[in-house]
Amino acid sequence: MVNNTWSSFTSSAAPEYPAEDCKDFLTTATWKKGISQAWWVFAAASFLVSVPVFVQAPLVRLMPMLSLVMTAGWVWLGVTLMQRPKTQVWGDLLLGFSWSWLAGSIYWGWLRWEPTIHLPIEAIGLPFALWCVWRGWGLVGNLFYLGSLFGTVVTDLYFYIVDLIPHWRSLMQVDPALATPIFQSAIAIVNSPWGISWSFVLVAILLVVGLSALRSRTLHWWAFGGAVLSTILVDSLFWLAASMA
């Protein structure tokens, strides 16, 4: 019964994109339209990676439960959009985004004092996303989520390599009015030869992975590339904010 219910849902809600969207849109007669839609998907993916920085981060500190409940709203909106042929891609993308929003609500709302569990929480949707990709379901949203998660892994890896984890932990425990010395100490590490060298290495990894995805002629890989490349922008904004503290 469960299998029948799931099958009926996926058959009705799974996006049935036009052939040129799912296959090789650069070799079709509508290649200009395909390129335009790919860039829109890329832009939307980049925007959705940036949303938590400007919206969810302050919201989750003040009202973590509201942020958590909003996950259901994103899922509802995603499913609703997926049921309409003209908005299937955007609904798919929002469903992938809902995993990132859920993880951010849980970690930054209640567990932000312990950096070592950040990645496990962010990967909460990983098994489901991998299973869906394997089955070919919701590719745009799930590859967006995987790209966002990859960017998070690279960012956290940098924190571990240059030993910024103690600063992270301290920032989550100290009063914001007393955080300036911690920011200054962290920026000194980032601006050291060791910090700069690893910045170049990890930015290069993000660029290679993200730009390689954009060589694909399918929308889902453009969603993945947008999520990966926008990580550079988000991390740069964090660096700028810390430098100005």
C-alpha positions in Angstrom: 0.0 0.0 0.0 2.8 2.4 0.9 4.6 1.6 -2.4 1.4 2.2 -4.4 0.8 5.6 -2.6 4.4 6.7 -3.2 4.2 5.6 -6.9 1.0 7.5 -7.4 2.6 10.6 -5.8 5.8 10.5 -7.9 3.9 9.9 -11.1 1.8 13.0 -10.5 4.2 15.2 -8.7 7.5 14.3 -10.4 8.4 17.0 -13.0 7.8 16.1 -16.6 10.0 18.7 -18.2 10.1 19.1 -22.0 12.5 16.8 -23.7 14.9 19.7 -24.5 15.1 20.5 -20.7 15.9 17.0 -19.6 18.2 16.0 -22.4 20.4 18.0 -24.7 18.8 21.5 -24.9 21.8 22.9 -26.9 21.2 20.5 -29.8 17.5 21.3 -30.2 15.8 23.9 -32.4 15.0 25.8 -29.2 18.5 26.0 -27.9 18.2 29.7 -27.2 15.2 29.1 -25.0 17.1 26.2 -23.3 20.1 28.4 -22.5 17.8 31.1 -21.1 16.0 28.7 -18.8 19.3 27.2 -17.7 20.6 30.6 -16.7 17.3 31.3 -14.8 17.8 28.0 -12.9 21.4 28.9 -12.2 20.3 32.4 -10.9 17.5 30.9 -8.8 19.9 28.3 -7.3 22.4 31.0 -6.4 19.7 33.1 -4.8 18.4 30.2 -2.7 21.9 29.5 -1.4 22.2 33.1 -0.3 18.7 33.3 1.3 19.8 31.7 4.6 22.5 34.3 5.1 20.2 37.3 4.8 16.8 35.8 6.0 17.1 32.6 7.9 20.2 33.4 10.0 18.5 36.3 11.9 15.1 34.6 12.0 16.4 31.3 13.4 18.1 33.1 16.3 14.9 34.9 17.3 12.3 32.4 16.4 13.8 29.0 15.7 10.5 27.2 15.9 8.9 29.5 13.3 11.9 28.8 11.0 11.4 25.1 11.5 7.7 25.2 10.7 8.3 27.3 7.6 10.0 24.1 6.1 6.5 22.7 5.7 5.5 25.9 3.8 8.4 25.5 1.4 7.5 21.8 0.8 3.8 22.7 0.2 4.8 25.5 -2.2 7.2 23.2 -4.0 4.7 20.4 -4.4 2.0 22.9 -5.6 4.3 24.3 -8.2 5.4 20.9 -9.4 1.8 20.0 -10.3 1.7 22.8 -12.9 3.6 22.1 -16.1 4.9 25.7 -16.4 6.3 25.8 -12.9 7.5 22.2 -12.4 11.1 23.2 -12.5 10.7 25.8 -9.8 8.7 23.5 -7.6 11.4 20.9 -7.9 14.0 23.4 -6.9 12.0 24.6 -3.9 11.7 21.0 -2.7 15.5 20.7 -2.8 15.8 24.0 -1.0 13.5 22.8 1.8 16.2 20.3 2.9 18.7 23.1 3.3 16.2 25.2 5.1 15.3 22.3 7.5 18.9 21.6 8.3 19.6 25.3 8.9 16.6 25.6 11.2 17.7 22.6 13.3 21.4 23.4 13.6 21.3 27.2 13.9 18.2 27.2 16.1 19.3 24.7 18.8 22.8 23.2 18.0 24.9 26.0 16.8 27.2 25.9 19.8 28.9 22.7 18.6 30.6 23.0 15.1 31.4 19.3 14.9 27.8 18.3 14.3 27.2 21.0 11.7 27.9 18.7 8.7 25.9 15.8 10.0 22.9 18.0 10.4 23.3 19.7 7.0 23.4 16.2 5.5 20.1 15.3 7.0 18.5 14.9 3.5 21.5 13.2 1.9 20.2 9.6 1.8 16.9 10.7 0.4 18.5 13.0 -2.2 20.9 10.3 -3.4 18.1 7.8 -3.6 16.0 10.2 -5.7 18.9 11.0 -8.0 19.5 7.2 -8.5 15.8 6.8 -9.4 15.8 9.9 -11.6 13.2 11.8 -9.5 13.4 15.5 -8.7 16.8 15.9 -10.3 16.8 19.7 -10.2 16.0 20.0 -6.5 18.0 17.1 -5.3 21.1 18.2 -7.3 20.7 21.7 -6.0 20.7 20.3 -2.4 23.7 18.2 -3.2 25.5 21.2 -4.6 24.7 23.3 -1.6 25.9 20.5 0.7 29.1 20.2 -1.3 29.8 23.9 -0.8 29.1 23.6 2.9 31.5 20.7 3.1 34.3 22.7 1.4 33.6 25.7 3.7 33.7 23.6 6.9 36.8 21.8 5.7 38.5 25.2 5.5 37.5 25.9 9.1 39.1 22.7 10.2 42.3 23.0 8.2 43.1 26.6 9.3 41.9 25.9 12.9 38.9 28.3 13.0 36.7 25.8 14.8 37.6 27.2 18.3 36.6 30.7 17.0 33.3 29.4 15.7 32.5 27.8 19.1 33.5 30.9 20.9 31.3 33.2 18.7 28.3 31.0 19.4 28.8 31.3 23.2 29.8 34.9 23.7 27.6 38.0 23.8 27.5 39.7 20.4 28.8 42.9 21.9 32.0 41.0 22.9 32.5 39.2 19.6 34.9 41.8 18.0 38.1 40.4 19.4 37.1 36.9 18.2 36.4 38.1 14.7 39.7 40.0 14.6 41.6 36.9 15.7 39.8 34.8 13.1 40.5 37.3 10.3 44.2 37.3 11.3 44.3 33.6 10.7 42.4 33.9 7.4 44.8 36.6 6.2 47.9 34.6 7.1 49.9 32.8 4.4 48.4 29.5 5.5 44.9 30.8 5.5 45.3 32.5 2.1 46.9 29.5 0.5 44.0 27.2 1.5 41.5 29.8 0.4 42.9 29.6 -3.1 43.0 25.8 -3.0 39.3 25.5 -1.9 38.1 28.3 -4.1 39.8 26.5 -7.0 37.9 23.3 -6.1 34.6 25.1 -6.0 35.3 26.7 -9.4 36.3 23.5 -11.1 33.3 21.6 -9.8 30.9 24.4 -10.4 32.1 25.3 -13.9 32.3 21.6 -14.9 28.6 21.3 -14.0 27.8 24.3 -16.2 29.3 22.4 -19.2 26.3 20.0 -19.0 23.3 20.5 -21.2 20.7 19.6 -18.5 18.9 21.9 -16.1 19.6 19.9 -13.0 23.4 20.2 -13.4 23.0 24.0 -13.8 21.1 24.0 -10.5 24.1 22.0 -9.0 26.6 24.4 -10.5 24.7 27.5 -9.3 24.6 26.2 -5.7 28.3 25.3 -5.7 29.6 28.6 -7.3 27.4 30.8 -5.1 29.2 29.3 -2.1 32.1 31.5 -3.0 29.9 34.6 -2.9 28.4 33.6 0.5 31.8 32.9 2.0 33.1 36.2 0.7 30.2 38.0 2.4 31.0 36.3 5.7 34.7 37.3 5.3 33.7 40.9 4.5 31.3 41.1 7.5 34.0 39.6 9.8 36.6 42.1 8.5 34.3 45.0 9.3 33.5 43.9 12.8 
